Amino acid sequence: MIPSLNLNHFIMKTTHLFAGAFLSLGVLFLTSCRNCPDSGGQKALQDSLSSYRAAFLQDEAFAKMFEGADDDGQEVRLSEARQCIALYEEEMKKRGILHKDSSFSPPIVINNRMDITYAVKFNGFKFKEWMLRRYYGRTGEVHFKLAFGIYTPAFLSTYFPNSPTARGSRLNRITAFVIPYSTDSTQSLRDDEFAYNLGGLEP
């Protein structure tokens, strides 16, 4: 199982600490050089500080939007996400929901019942930090898509090993994964890389 990294409060507090220190030093410099000849450097620093402060306040506001929000999303192996996606496609085909070029031979008989998923919910701040941590600055373009999957017993045993209740409530339920991909064929992502499961199911 991949360790669950609770980066929400840690990153938020660390970011605020460094941002506050940077802004304080900038203000201190501008105050001490108020009477110094201005060669344009003070103006550039002031503009930079203003821009940084605006970005800092925006990020802080974004983080506050998700305080106390559901935190069910988590990082998963791309290979294991693909297994859930494959099961989703298999189950949809049984129900006549398939690609337009696939063959279709009715009637369809379904003997197994599945609990419905109306929506998935997740902590947006935690998800944003995951995207930045895993894929920001990566060589080559990385894009993201939302893919549907169905929780398998193997997946649930890996990511919810100590919670029989969580496994029972998710088994054979539709969920959603954020899947990274590259449009560059020479930069395809390996199975041992990472996806993100938006794991809060409704109902």
Helices and strands as residue ranges (DSSP letters): H 8-32, H 41-65, E 74-77, H 78-94, E 119-121, H 124-135, E 143-150, H 153-159, H 164-170, E 174-181, G 185-187, E 194-198, E 200-202
